[in-house]
């Protein structure tokens, strides 16, 4: 998945790059990533957006 870290530390512009099986967990993966929070990056005295971050989420069924 790719995403941006927003100025407030939230997550936006979420995209599923690949999934297996295709489309099965995409919606739940996006919902999970939307709840993540990061410390915002600072650029000089302003908070900055961090673009094109990547993460891999693995789902396990028990």
Secondary structure as UniProt FT lines:
FT   STRAND          2..5
FT   TURN            7..8
FT   STRAND          11..15
FT   TURN            22..24
FT   HELIX           26..34
FT   STRAND          41..43
FT   TURN            44..45
FT   STRAND          46..48
FT   STRAND          50..54
//
